[in-house]
Amino acid sequence: MIYLDNAATTSPKPQSVINSVSNAMRKYSINSGRGGYKTARDTEEMIYSVRDTVATFLDAESAENVVFTQNCTTALNIALFGLLKSGDHVVISPFEHNAVLRPLNQLAQIGVEYTIADCVADMDNCKKAFERCIRKNTVAVVCTHASNVCGAVLPLSELSDLCREYGLHFIVDGAQTAGILPISVQKSKIDCLAVATHKGLYAPTGTGLLVTDSTPNPLIYGGTGGDSMSPTQPKEIPERYESGTLNPVMIAGIGAGVKFVSPMQERIYKHEMRLLKIVENEFKKNSSIKTYTIPNAKIVPVLSFNVEDKTSSEVAMLLDRYGIAVRAGLHCAPLAHKTLGTLDRGTVRFAPSVFTTDSEIEYFLKCISKISK
Ligand SMILES: Cc1ncc(COP(=O)(O)O)c(C=O)c1O
């Protein structure tokens, strides 16, 4: 199979990640933070070293700011439910994923409001579009770093400046960028960064993390291994958010993923963008294909398109018959499709990875050409 659905999760995973998970399964199938015996201490040390690796990679203040979660959605839920209260207002981008929208719509029931910043017409002045939405009760900017539908990147440093000027929390959904674009939590003064480690960081599926120093209220309460006499949740990060048994095996996989990406992040981005440009240029020559992009936006390697008047799922199904995996539909981001004008039929999404080859792209283009005839 030729896998071009890497915006959903990267596949295959690097051999180093597979080895590390398999090794961890043997060595670290232990309940960390609970026992004082050697294997428990070793497991704890390994987990700490992964926190440290992540903190260095994302330029977080310290390893303790790294909280492991089961995916990016959980990290976003901790940030949103933990920081927002009745009467608060937040400004969001017009590209938000349901991982942001659904928690916000749930929070609307207790009186949290949100406004969508209309920044697409003038991406160069994104900050102004967000600023226009700020009200007296605005407490946060919540925005995806890049759209999972059209790849458009939001300017973190400008939005961060805005948050500092107005004293707002800055909550960033880094699902499509961590591992692809450099992110500095400290320089961009991000209060909560949610990461889908299973995407651009090539970690196992079912992994994610939150980098925070803002102590939102926890989403889950329970045992954390220490201070068992205390009837309440610890204040310290990461324990505050990591109740119950951790998953050292998958955490080892996160560490291996970050180590795989970190020395070649820029090369990975260039490789994927080169492949995306080949596809985009070929699509431009084919009048049956329509691509969806935002003028003046920097992008990550994600391209949405449709073929003639076929539905996106029809095209994905035909590609599947040729052994090519792509995702069709709304990609859990109806707001982004509303912004792009594709809410009615969705799009087919092309997303390469570091492992995608030129010959796979050639074959993909041949198949698309057949489908569009
Ligand atoms: C922009 C964006 N945000 C959030 C998510 C949710 O990530 P996860 O599946 O790890 O919860 C995704 C996943 O597709 C995404 O693309």
The ligand as a Tripos MOL2 file, in Angstrom:
@<TRIPOS>MOLECULE
LIG
   16    16     1     0     0
SMALL
NO_CHARGES

@<TRIPOS>ATOM
      1 C1         -5.3500   20.0490   13.7130 C.3       1 LIG1
      2 C2         -5.6540   18.8420   14.5600 C.ar      1 LIG1
      3 N1         -5.9630   18.9980   15.8390 N.ar      1 LIG1
      4 C3         -6.2270   17.9660   16.6470 C.ar      1 LIG1
      5 C4         -6.1970   16.6830   16.1750 C.ar      1 LIG1
      6 C5         -6.4930   15.5590   17.0900 C.3       1 LIG1
      7 O1         -5.3590   14.7500   17.2810 O.3       1 LIG1
      8 P1         -5.4630   13.3440   17.9750 P.3       1 LIG1
      9 O2         -6.0590   12.4250   16.9850 O.co2     1 LIG1
     10 O3         -4.0550   12.9870   18.3370 O.co2     1 LIG1
     11 O4         -6.3110   13.4900   19.1750 O.co2     1 LIG1
     12 C6         -5.8800   16.4520   14.8360 C.ar      1 LIG1
     13 C7         -5.8850   15.0850   14.2790 C.2       1 LIG1
     14 O5         -6.2260   14.8220   13.1890 O.2       1 LIG1
     15 C8         -5.5790   17.5560   14.0030 C.ar      1 LIG1
     16 O6         -5.2690   17.3950   12.7240 O.3       1 LIG1
@<TRIPOS>BOND
     1     1     2 1
     2     2     3 ar
     3     2    15 ar
     4     3     4 ar
     5     4     5 ar
     6     5     6 1
     7     5    12 ar
     8     6     7 1
     9     7     8 1
    10     8     9 2
    11     8    10 1
    12     8    11 1
    13    12    13 1
    14    12    15 ar
    15    13    14 2
    16    15    16 1
@<TRIPOS>SUBSTRUCTURE
     1 LIG1         1 GROUP 0 **** ****
